[in-house]
Amino acid sequence: MIGEPANLAAKLEKHNKVAGCIGLVDGGTYARACEQGYAPARGVRTLDDCRVDGAVGTLTLVAFDA
């Protein structure tokens, strides 16, 4: 996997420590997954206007809690 999606995935992986969670995904990807039948087994939190090192602007993220 190459390109911007792979770069964002790497940045989100590093941002897990900042957010204090076990996984992060951008809000758009989470919404598409839910539209296709995804239902999280654990709690999730929405984090609005997040700044992620190396990403341009702010992002809406969904954090998966332990």
All heavy atoms as TSV, in Angstrom:
chain	resi	resn	atom	element	x	y	z
A	1	MET	N	N	0.842	-1.156	0.000
A	1	MET	CA	C	0.000	0.000	0.000
A	1	MET	C	C	0.897	1.230	0.000
A	1	MET	O	O	1.832	1.321	0.784
A	1	MET	CB	C	-0.872	-0.045	1.260
A	1	MET	CG	C	-1.931	0.990	1.282
A	1	MET	SD	S	-3.207	0.533	2.464
A	1	MET	CE	C	-2.917	1.751	3.703
A	2	ILE	N	N	0.609	2.143	-0.913
A	2	ILE	CA	C	1.395	3.363	-0.987
A	2	ILE	C	C	0.470	4.558	-1.147
A	2	ILE	O	O	-0.717	4.412	-1.400
A	2	ILE	CB	C	2.397	3.313	-2.160
A	2	ILE	CG1	C	1.645	3.132	-3.491
A	2	ILE	CG2	C	3.416	2.215	-1.969
A	2	ILE	CD1	C	2.527	3.267	-4.705
A	3	GLY	N	N	1.028	5.723	-1.007
A	3	GLY	CA	C	0.263	6.932	-1.241
A	3	GLY	C	C	-0.260	7.562	0.032
A	3	GLY	O	O	0.101	7.196	1.152
A	4	GLU	N	N	-1.145	8.541	-0.156
A	4	GLU	CA	C	-1.661	9.324	0.966
A	4	GLU	C	C	-2.405	8.493	2.006
A	4	GLU	O	O	-2.219	8.715	3.208
A	4	GLU	CB	C	-2.548	10.453	0.440
A	4	GLU	CG	C	-2.959	11.443	1.510
A	4	GLU	CD	C	-1.802	12.083	2.256
A	4	GLU	OE1	O	-0.726	12.294	1.660
A	4	GLU	OE2	O	-1.959	12.353	3.457
A	5	PRO	N	N	-3.242	7.514	1.624
A	5	PRO	CA	C	-3.897	6.707	2.668
A	5	PRO	C	C	-2.895	5.989	3.577
A	5	PRO	O	O	-3.096	5.916	4.785
A	5	PRO	CB	C	-4.741	5.704	1.876
A	5	PRO	CG	C	-5.013	6.392	0.578
A	5	PRO	CD	C	-3.755	7.170	0.294
A	6	ALA	N	N	-1.827	5.471	3.005
A	6	ALA	CA	C	-0.812	4.793	3.813
A	6	ALA	C	C	-0.092	5.783	4.717
A	6	ALA	O	O	0.202	5.481	5.881
A	6	ALA	CB	C	0.191	4.071	2.916
A	7	ASN	N	N	0.179	6.973	4.211
A	7	ASN	CA	C	0.831	8.000	5.026
A	7	ASN	C	C	-0.060	8.409	6.190
A	7	ASN	O	O	0.402	8.547	7.322
A	7	ASN	CB	C	1.175	9.226	4.171
A	7	ASN	CG	C	2.266	8.939	3.170
A	7	ASN	OD1	O	3.066	8.033	3.341
A	7	ASN	ND2	N	2.291	9.712	2.103
A	8	LEU	N	N	-1.352	8.605	5.931
A	8	LEU	CA	C	-2.270	8.984	7.002
A	8	LEU	C	C	-2.374	7.867	8.036
A	8	LEU	O	O	-2.393	8.131	9.242
A	8	LEU	CB	C	-3.651	9.322	6.444
A	8	LEU	CG	C	-4.698	9.726	7.487
A	8	LEU	CD1	C	-4.247	10.933	8.298
A	8	LEU	CD2	C	-6.032	9.988	6.814
A	9	ALA	N	N	-2.429	6.630	7.593
A	9	ALA	CA	C	-2.503	5.499	8.526
A	9	ALA	C	C	-1.294	5.486	9.462
A	9	ALA	O	O	-1.440	5.264	10.672
A	9	ALA	CB	C	-2.602	4.183	7.764
A	10	ALA	N	N	-0.119	5.750	8.936
A	10	ALA	CA	C	1.091	5.782	9.759
A	10	ALA	C	C	1.025	6.929	10.769
A	10	ALA	O	O	1.411	6.773	11.935
A	10	ALA	CB	C	2.324	5.911	8.881
A	11	LYS	N	N	0.528	8.080	10.340
A	11	LYS	CA	C	0.415	9.229	11.243
A	11	LYS	C	C	-0.608	8.963	12.343
A	11	LYS	O	O	-0.399	9.330	13.495
A	11	LYS	CB	C	0.037	10.467	10.440
A	11	LYS	CG	C	1.158	10.918	9.521
A	11	LYS	CD	C	0.699	11.978	8.546
A	11	LYS	CE	C	1.814	12.248	7.541
A	11	LYS	NZ	N	1.357	13.026	6.404
A	12	LEU	N	N	-1.715	8.317	11.988
A	12	LEU	CA	C	-2.727	7.994	12.994
A	12	LEU	C	C	-2.208	6.970	13.995
A	12	LEU	O	O	-2.528	7.034	15.182
A	12	LEU	CB	C	-4.011	7.498	12.331
A	12	LEU	CG	C	-4.781	8.533	11.520
A	12	LEU	CD1	C	-6.019	7.902	10.904
A	12	LEU	CD2	C	-5.147	9.746	12.355
A	13	GLU	N	N	-1.417	6.026	13.526
A	13	GLU	CA	C	-0.827	5.031	14.430
A	13	GLU	C	C	0.029	5.716	15.488
A	13	GLU	O	O	-0.041	5.392	16.674
A	13	GLU	CB	C	0.011	4.024	13.642
A	13	GLU	CG	C	0.711	2.997	14.494
A	13	GLU	CD	C	-0.233	2.100	15.284
A	13	GLU	OE1	O	-1.362	1.863	14.823
A	13	GLU	OE2	O	0.163	1.633	16.360
A	14	LYS	N	N	0.812	6.705	15.076
A	14	LYS	CA	C	1.640	7.446	16.031
A	14	LYS	C	C	0.776	8.294	16.965
A	14	LYS	O	O	1.121	8.503	18.122
A	14	LYS	CB	C	2.631	8.334	15.285
A	14	LYS	CG	C	3.713	7.566	14.592
A	14	LYS	CD	C	4.662	8.487	13.865
A	14	LYS	CE	C	5.708	7.692	13.125
A	14	LYS	NZ	N	6.616	8.552	12.357
A	15	HIS	N	N	-0.349	8.785	16.469
A	15	HIS	CA	C	-1.231	9.662	17.256
A	15	HIS	C	C	-2.026	8.888	18.312
A	15	HIS	O	O	-2.619	9.498	19.205
A	15	HIS	CB	C	-2.176	10.428	16.311
A	15	HIS	CG	C	-2.833	11.603	16.950
A	15	HIS	ND1	N	-2.153	12.763	17.250
A	15	HIS	CD2	C	-4.114	11.795	17.346
A	15	HIS	CE1	C	-2.983	13.618	17.802
A	15	HIS	NE2	N	-4.195	13.052	17.878
A	16	ASN	N	N	-2.039	7.564	18.246
A	16	ASN	CA	C	-2.740	6.755	19.254
A	16	ASN	C	C	-2.311	7.111	20.668
A	16	ASN	O	O	-3.130	7.179	21.578
A	16	ASN	CB	C	-2.492	5.260	19.040
A	16	ASN	CG	C	-3.353	4.668	17.966
A	16	ASN	OD1	O	-4.421	5.160	17.656
A	16	ASN	ND2	N	-2.875	3.606	17.380
A	17	LYS	N	N	-1.017	7.332	20.863
A	17	LYS	CA	C	-0.503	7.641	22.196
A	17	LYS	C	C	-1.046	8.973	22.687
A	17	LYS	O	O	-1.389	9.114	23.855
A	17	LYS	CB	C	1.022	7.656	22.181
A	17	LYS	CG	C	1.624	6.291	21.946
A	17	LYS	CD	C	3.127	6.361	21.849
A	17	LYS	CE	C	3.650	4.989	21.465
A	17	LYS	NZ	N	4.909	5.060	20.771
A	18	VAL	N	N	-1.130	9.947	21.802
A	18	VAL	CA	C	-1.651	11.268	22.162
A	18	VAL	C	C	-3.127	11.165	22.542
A	18	VAL	O	O	-3.579	11.758	23.510
A	18	VAL	CB	C	-1.462	12.262	20.991
A	18	VAL	CG1	C	-2.127	13.596	21.291
A	18	VAL	CG2	C	0.009	12.438	20.674
A	19	ALA	N	N	-3.882	10.398	21.774
A	19	ALA	CA	C	-5.320	10.267	21.987
A	19	ALA	C	C	-5.659	9.287	23.114
A	19	ALA	O	O	-6.790	9.263	23.595
A	19	ALA	CB	C	-6.003	9.821	20.700
A	20	GLY	N	N	-4.700	8.475	23.532
A	20	GLY	CA	C	-4.927	7.512	24.603
A	20	GLY	C	C	-5.908	6.426	24.238
A	20	GLY	O	O	-6.822	6.119	24.998
A	21	CYS	N	N	-5.721	5.851	23.064
A	21	CYS	CA	C	-6.636	4.811	22.598
A	21	CYS	C	C	-5.848	3.684	21.925
A	21	CYS	O	O	-4.635	3.768	21.791
A	21	CYS	CB	C	-7.652	5.408	21.627
A	21	CYS	SG	S	-6.910	6.153	20.174
A	22	ILE	N	N	-6.568	2.642	21.505
A	22	ILE	CA	C	-5.896	1.514	20.865
A	22	ILE	C	C	-5.938	1.595	19.345
A	22	ILE	O	O	-5.242	0.860	18.665
A	22	ILE	CB	C	-6.466	0.156	21.325
A	22	ILE	CG1	C	-7.941	0.031	20.975
A	22	ILE	CG2	C	-6.234	-0.039	22.811
A	22	ILE	CD1	C	-8.504	-1.366	21.185
A	23	GLY	N	N	-6.757	2.504	18.810
A	23	GLY	CA	C	-6.833	2.655	17.363
A	23	GLY	C	C	-7.562	3.922	16.987
A	23	GLY	O	O	-8.420	4.408	17.726
A	24	LEU	N	N	-7.197	4.476	15.835
A	24	LEU	CA	C	-7.820	5.685	15.322
A	24	LEU	C	C	-8.160	5.499	13.857
A	24	LEU	O	O	-7.445	4.810	13.127
A	24	LEU	CB	C	-6.858	6.879	15.422
A	24	LEU	CG	C	-6.587	7.461	16.780
A	24	LEU	CD1	C	-5.426	8.451	16.707
A	24	LEU	CD2	C	-7.818	8.155	17.320
A	25	VAL	N	N	-9.223	6.143	13.439
A	25	VAL	CA	C	-9.592	6.173	12.031
A	25	VAL	C	C	-10.215	7.541	11.778
A	25	VAL	O	O	-10.760	8.155	12.695
A	25	VAL	CB	C	-10.555	5.014	11.683
A	25	VAL	CG1	C	-11.881	5.170	12.368
A	25	VAL	CG2	C	-10.733	4.870	10.195
A	26	ASP	N	N	-10.111	8.030	10.542
A	26	ASP	CA	C	-10.744	9.317	10.264
A	26	ASP	C	C	-12.267	9.135	10.208
A	26	ASP	O	O	-12.772	8.041	9.949
A	26	ASP	CB	C	-10.199	9.940	8.978
A	26	ASP	CG	C	-10.621	9.202	7.740
A	26	ASP	OD1	O	-9.908	8.263	7.332
A	26	ASP	OD2	O	-11.671	9.562	7.181
A	27	GLY	N	N	-12.976	10.202	10.499
A	27	GLY	CA	C	-14.424	10.145	10.601
A	27	GLY	C	C	-15.123	9.656	9.344
A	27	GLY	O	O	-16.104	8.909	9.422
A	28	GLY	N	N	-14.636	10.044	8.180
A	28	GLY	CA	C	-15.242	9.614	6.924
A	28	GLY	C	C	-15.132	8.119	6.705
A	28	GLY	O	O	-16.094	7.465	6.275
A	29	THR	N	N	-13.980	7.574	7.017
A	29	THR	CA	C	-13.780	6.131	6.867
A	29	THR	C	C	-14.673	5.363	7.831
A	29	THR	O	O	-15.283	4.354	7.465
A	29	THR	CB	C	-12.299	5.772	7.107
A	29	THR	OG1	O	-11.501	6.471	6.139
A	29	THR	CG2	C	-12.059	4.289	6.997
A	30	TYR	N	N	-14.797	5.855	9.054
A	30	TYR	CA	C	-15.652	5.195	10.043
A	30	TYR	C	C	-17.117	5.220	9.587
A	30	TYR	O	O	-17.813	4.215	9.675
A	30	TYR	CB	C	-15.495	5.870	11.406
A	30	TYR	CG	C	-16.311	5.213	12.481
A	30	TYR	CD1	C	-15.901	4.011	13.039
A	30	TYR	CD2	C	-17.496	5.777	12.929
A	30	TYR	CE1	C	-16.652	3.386	14.026
A	30	TYR	CE2	C	-18.255	5.161	13.915
A	30	TYR	CZ	C	-17.822	3.970	14.459
A	30	TYR	OH	O	-18.570	3.354	15.431
A	31	ALA	N	N	-17.555	6.359	9.063
A	31	ALA	CA	C	-18.945	6.475	8.597
A	31	ALA	C	C	-19.215	5.501	7.456
A	31	ALA	O	O	-20.258	4.830	7.435
A	31	ALA	CB	C	-19.228	7.912	8.155
A	32	ARG	N	N	-18.284	5.386	6.516
A	32	ARG	CA	C	-18.459	4.440	5.401
A	32	ARG	C	C	-18.495	3.006	5.897
A	32	ARG	O	O	-19.288	2.186	5.416
A	32	ARG	CB	C	-17.363	4.635	4.365
A	32	ARG	CG	C	-17.578	5.871	3.505
A	32	ARG	CD	C	-16.618	5.944	2.343
A	32	ARG	NE	N	-15.228	6.094	2.727
A	32	ARG	CZ	C	-14.646	7.262	3.018
A	32	ARG	NH1	N	-15.341	8.380	2.974
A	32	ARG	NH2	N	-13.384	7.314	3.357
A	33	ALA	N	N	-17.659	2.678	6.878
A	33	ALA	CA	C	-17.663	1.320	7.426
A	33	ALA	C	C	-19.004	1.010	8.091
A	33	ALA	O	O	-19.552	-0.083	7.916
A	33	ALA	CB	C	-16.517	1.151	8.423
A	34	CYS	N	N	-19.548	1.971	8.835
A	34	CYS	CA	C	-20.841	1.760	9.498
A	34	CYS	C	C	-21.960	1.612	8.478
A	34	CYS	O	O	-22.868	0.790	8.670
A	34	CYS	CB	C	-21.129	2.904	10.455
A	34	CYS	SG	S	-20.063	2.897	11.921
A	35	GLU	N	N	-21.904	2.370	7.388
A	35	GLU	CA	C	-22.899	2.249	6.325
A	35	GLU	C	C	-22.891	0.852	5.702
A	35	GLU	O	O	-23.912	0.382	5.201
A	35	GLU	CB	C	-22.641	3.284	5.225
A	35	GLU	CG	C	-22.963	4.700	5.634
A	35	GLU	CD	C	-22.446	5.724	4.640
A	35	GLU	OE1	O	-21.893	5.347	3.583
A	35	GLU	OE2	O	-22.584	6.926	4.932
A	36	GLN	N	N	-21.745	0.203	5.765
A	36	GLN	CA	C	-21.598	-1.128	5.171
A	36	GLN	C	C	-21.797	-2.241	6.197
A	36	GLN	O	O	-21.505	-3.402	5.930
A	36	GLN	CB	C	-20.222	-1.253	4.511
A	36	GLN	CG	C	-20.063	-0.307	3.344
A	36	GLN	CD	C	-18.670	-0.326	2.760
A	36	GLN	OE1	O	-17.917	-1.282	2.923
A	36	GLN	NE2	N	-18.304	0.732	2.071
A	37	GLY	N	N	-22.273	-1.890	7.397
A	37	GLY	CA	C	-22.611	-2.899	8.376
A	37	GLY	C	C	-21.659	-3.067	9.536
A	37	GLY	O	O	-21.881	-3.904	10.406
A	38	TYR	N	N	-20.579	-2.286	9.591
A	38	TYR	CA	C	-19.645	-2.404	10.711
A	38	TYR	C	C	-20.311	-1.935	11.996
A	38	TYR	O	O	-20.977	-0.908	12.031
A	38	TYR	CB	C	-18.376	-1.586	10.460
A	38	TYR	CG	C	-17.462	-1.562	11.653
A	38	TYR	CD1	C	-16.723	-2.677	11.992
A	38	TYR	CD2	C	-17.371	-0.438	12.463
A	38	TYR	CE1	C	-15.900	-2.674	13.109
A	38	TYR	CE2	C	-16.549	-0.421	13.571
A	38	TYR	CZ	C	-15.821	-1.549	13.885
A	38	TYR	OH	O	-15.006	-1.544	14.989
A	39	ALA	N	N	-20.141	-2.687	13.057
A	39	ALA	CA	C	-20.611	-2.310	14.393
A	39	ALA	C	C	-19.474	-2.573	15.373
A	39	ALA	O	O	-19.034	-3.716	15.518
A	39	ALA	CB	C	-21.833	-3.118	14.780
A	40	PRO	N	N	-18.951	-1.536	16.017
A	40	PRO	CA	C	-17.811	-1.729	16.914
A	40	PRO	C	C	-18.168	-2.610	18.104
A	40	PRO	O	O	-19.268	-2.532	18.642
A	40	PRO	CB	C	-17.456	-0.316	17.359
A	40	PRO	CG	C	-18.706	0.466	17.178
A	40	PRO	CD	C	-19.427	-0.161	16.022
A	41	ALA	N	N	-17.231	-3.448	18.502
A	41	ALA	CA	C	-17.422	-4.335	19.646
A	41	ALA	C	C	-17.172	-3.598	20.963
A	41	ALA	O	O	-17.606	-4.040	22.012
A	41	ALA	CB	C	-16.484	-5.534	19.539
A	42	ARG	N	N	-16.465	-2.485	20.895
A	42	ARG	CA	C	-16.131	-1.695	22.082
A	42	ARG	C	C	-16.546	-0.253	21.863
A	42	ARG	O	O	-16.931	0.124	20.763
A	42	ARG	CB	C	-14.622	-1.746	22.340
A	42	ARG	CG	C	-14.121	-3.136	22.585
A	42	ARG	CD	C	-12.639	-3.127	22.766
A	42	ARG	NE	N	-12.179	-4.500	22.901
A	42	ARG	CZ	C	-11.111	-4.849	23.562
A	42	ARG	NH1	N	-10.380	-3.946	24.136
A	42	ARG	NH2	N	-10.759	-6.105	23.641
A	43	GLY	N	N	-16.379	0.548	22.903
A	43	GLY	CA	C	-16.740	1.953	22.812
A	43	GLY	C	C	-15.839	2.735	21.870
A	43	GLY	O	O	-14.663	2.400	21.691
A	44	VAL	N	N	-16.413	3.750	21.274
A	44	VAL	CA	C	-15.667	4.668	20.422
A	44	VAL	C	C	-15.962	6.091	20.866
A	44	VAL	O	O	-16.998	6.371	21.452
A	44	VAL	CB	C	-16.011	4.499	18.922
A	44	VAL	CG1	C	-15.616	3.133	18.422
A	44	VAL	CG2	C	-17.467	4.769	18.653
A	45	ARG	N	N	-15.017	6.974	20.594
A	45	ARG	CA	C	-15.175	8.407	20.875
A	45	ARG	C	C	-14.896	9.179	19.595
A	45	ARG	O	O	-13.999	8.819	18.844
A	45	ARG	CB	C	-14.146	8.897	21.901
A	45	ARG	CG	C	-14.224	8.297	23.235
A	45	ARG	CD	C	-13.131	8.845	24.162
A	45	ARG	NE	N	-11.867	8.134	23.892
A	45	ARG	CZ	C	-10.676	8.712	23.817
A	45	ARG	NH1	N	-10.542	10.015	23.943
A	45	ARG	NH2	N	-9.598	7.996	23.602
A	46	THR	N	N	-15.638	10.248	19.377
A	46	THR	CA	C	-15.357	11.135	18.254
A	46	THR	C	C	-14.506	12.280	18.762
A	46	THR	O	O	-14.822	12.896	19.784
A	46	THR	CB	C	-16.660	11.682	17.644
A	46	THR	OG1	O	-17.447	10.578	17.200
A	46	THR	CG2	C	-16.369	12.592	16.471
A	47	LEU	N	N	-13.420	12.538	18.064
A	47	LEU	CA	C	-12.502	13.612	18.422
A	47	LEU	C	C	-12.532	14.632	17.288
A	47	LEU	O	O	-12.008	14.385	16.202
A	47	LEU	CB	C	-11.085	13.061	18.610
A	47	LEU	CG	C	-10.948	11.864	19.556
A	47	LEU	CD1	C	-9.544	11.295	19.489
A	47	LEU	CD2	C	-11.297	12.280	20.965
A	48	ASP	N	N	-13.167	15.769	17.538
A	48	ASP	CA	C	-13.292	16.802	16.509
A	48	ASP	C	C	-12.080	17.722	16.491
A	48	ASP	O	O	-11.458	17.961	17.524
A	48	ASP	CB	C	-14.556	17.633	16.749
A	48	ASP	CG	C	-15.817	16.814	16.575
A	48	ASP	OD1	O	-15.882	16.043	15.599
A	48	ASP	OD2	O	-16.726	16.947	17.408
A	49	ASP	N	N	-11.783	18.243	15.327
A	49	ASP	CA	C	-10.736	19.257	15.136
A	49	ASP	C	C	-9.382	18.851	15.712
A	49	ASP	O	O	-8.735	19.626	16.419
A	49	ASP	CB	C	-11.179	20.601	15.734
A	49	ASP	CG	C	-12.436	21.130	15.077
A	49	ASP	OD1	O	-12.576	20.972	13.846
A	49	ASP	OD2	O	-13.285	21.695	15.789
A	50	CYS	N	N	-8.960	17.627	15.426
A	50	CYS	CA	C	-7.668	17.119	15.907
A	50	CYS	C	C	-6.546	17.536	14.974
A	50	CYS	O	O	-6.681	17.496	13.761
A	50	CYS	CB	C	-7.694	15.598	15.992
A	50	CYS	SG	S	-8.725	14.973	17.303
A	51	ARG	N	N	-5.454	17.898	15.571
A	51	ARG	CA	C	-4.237	18.150	14.811
A	51	ARG	C	C	-3.352	16.920	14.959
A	51	ARG	O	O	-3.014	16.527	16.071
A	51	ARG	CB	C	-3.512	19.379	15.317
A	51	ARG	CG	C	-4.287	20.651	15.080
A	51	ARG	CD	C	-3.349	21.809	14.823
A	51	ARG	NE	N	-4.101	22.989	14.471
A	51	ARG	CZ	C	-4.362	23.356	13.225
A	51	ARG	NH1	N	-3.914	22.638	12.228
A	51	ARG	NH2	N	-5.056	24.445	12.977
A	52	VAL	N	N	-2.993	16.339	13.830
A	52	VAL	CA	C	-2.136	15.153	13.811
A	52	VAL	C	C	-0.820	15.563	13.184
A	52	VAL	O	O	-0.809	16.169	12.096
A	52	VAL	CB	C	-2.798	14.016	12.996
A	52	VAL	CG1	C	-1.872	12.820	12.897
A	52	VAL	CG2	C	-4.124	13.621	13.632
A	53	ASP	N	N	0.301	15.275	13.870
A	53	ASP	CA	C	1.613	15.640	13.350
A	53	ASP	C	C	1.781	15.152	11.914
A	53	ASP	O	O	1.552	13.977	11.618
A	53	ASP	CB	C	2.733	15.043	14.206
A	53	ASP	CG	C	2.887	15.753	15.544
A	53	ASP	OD1	O	2.388	16.892	15.681
A	53	ASP	OD2	O	3.514	15.175	16.445
A	54	GLY	N	N	2.154	16.071	11.029
A	54	GLY	CA	C	2.414	15.720	9.638
A	54	GLY	C	C	1.207	15.795	8.727
A	54	GLY	O	O	1.337	15.759	7.515
A	55	ALA	N	N	-0.003	15.909	9.291
A	55	ALA	CA	C	-1.220	16.017	8.481
A	55	ALA	C	C	-1.580	17.495	8.328
A	55	ALA	O	O	-1.367	18.298	9.225
A	55	ALA	CB	C	-2.374	15.261	9.124
A	56	VAL	N	N	-2.133	17.836	7.185
A	56	VAL	CA	C	-2.509	19.220	6.912
A	56	VAL	C	C	-3.888	19.505	7.508
A	56	VAL	O	O	-4.827	18.727	7.317
A	56	VAL	CB	C	-2.533	19.474	5.383
A	56	VAL	CG1	C	-3.005	20.881	5.080
A	56	VAL	CG2	C	-1.162	19.218	4.778
A	57	GLY	N	N	-4.000	20.588	8.242
A	57	GLY	CA	C	-5.285	20.990	8.801
A	57	GLY	C	C	-5.692	20.141	9.987
A	57	GLY	O	O	-4.883	19.472	10.621
A	58	THR	N	N	-6.989	20.196	10.286
A	58	THR	CA	C	-7.524	19.403	11.389
A	58	THR	C	C	-8.368	18.261	10.839
A	58	THR	O	O	-8.860	18.314	9.721
A	58	THR	CB	C	-8.386	20.265	12.331
A	58	THR	OG1	O	-9.478	20.822	11.598
A	58	THR	CG2	C	-7.568	21.373	12.971
A	59	LEU	N	N	-8.504	17.230	11.644
A	59	LEU	CA	C	-9.251	16.041	11.248
A	59	LEU	C	C	-10.283	15.693	12.311
A	59	LEU	O	O	-10.070	15.934	13.492
A	59	LEU	CB	C	-8.299	14.843	11.115
A	59	LEU	CG	C	-7.175	14.934	10.103
A	59	LEU	CD1	C	-6.190	13.796	10.313
A	59	LEU	CD2	C	-7.729	14.906	8.701
A	60	THR	N	N	-11.376	15.123	11.867
A	60	THR	CA	C	-12.314	14.487	12.788
A	60	THR	C	C	-11.915	13.024	12.845
A	60	THR	O	O	-11.834	12.362	11.832
A	60	THR	CB	C	-13.766	14.630	12.306
A	60	THR	OG1	O	-14.106	16.006	12.286
A	60	THR	CG2	C	-14.718	13.880	13.222
A	61	LEU	N	N	-11.618	12.553	14.056
A	61	LEU	CA	C	-11.154	11.184	14.232
A	61	LEU	C	C	-12.137	10.409	15.097
A	61	LEU	O	O	-12.862	10.984	15.905
A	61	LEU	CB	C	-9.777	11.172	14.915
A	61	LEU	CG	C	-8.661	11.911	14.193
A	61	LEU	CD1	C	-7.397	11.902	15.051
A	61	LEU	CD2	C	-8.401	11.300	12.835
A	62	VAL	N	N	-12.129	9.105	14.936
A	62	VAL	CA	C	-12.870	8.214	15.805
A	62	VAL	C	C	-11.838	7.351	16.515
A	62	VAL	O	O	-10.996	6.712	15.879
A	62	VAL	CB	C	-13.874	7.342	15.010
A	62	VAL	CG1	C	-14.550	6.336	15.921
A	62	VAL	CG2	C	-14.898	8.232	14.320
A	63	ALA	N	N	-11.883	7.391	17.854
A	63	ALA	CA	C	-10.936	6.649	18.686
A	63	ALA	C	C	-11.604	5.403	19.238
A	63	ALA	O	O	-12.729	5.451	19.737
A	63	ALA	CB	C	-10.464	7.538	19.840
A	64	PHE	N	N	-10.917	4.290	19.138
A	64	PHE	CA	C	-11.372	3.012	19.691
A	64	PHE	C	C	-10.710	2.825	21.045
A	64	PHE	O	O	-9.492	2.776	21.143
A	64	PHE	CB	C	-11.010	1.856	18.752
A	64	PHE	CG	C	-11.708	1.930	17.432
A	64	PHE	CD1	C	-11.201	2.720	16.410
A	64	PHE	CD2	C	-12.878	1.246	17.219
A	64	PHE	CE1	C	-11.845	2.809	15.188
A	64	PHE	CE2	C	-13.535	1.315	15.998
A	64	PHE	CZ	C	-13.012	2.106	14.985
A	65	ASP	N	N	-11.534	2.719	22.083
A	65	ASP	CA	C	-11.017	2.585	23.442
A	65	ASP	C	C	-10.801	1.124	23.805
A	65	ASP	O	O	-11.460	0.242	23.283
A	65	ASP	CB	C	-11.978	3.245	24.434
A	65	ASP	CG	C	-12.039	4.741	24.222
A	65	ASP	OD1	O	-10.985	5.349	23.971
A	65	ASP	OD2	O	-13.146	5.318	24.310
A	66	ALA	N	N	-9.884	0.921	24.738
A	66	ALA	CA	C	-9.569	-0.441	25.203
A	66	ALA	C	C	-10.660	-0.987	26.071
A	66	ALA	O	O	-11.458	-0.348	26.614
A	66	ALA	CB	C	-8.255	-0.432	25.963
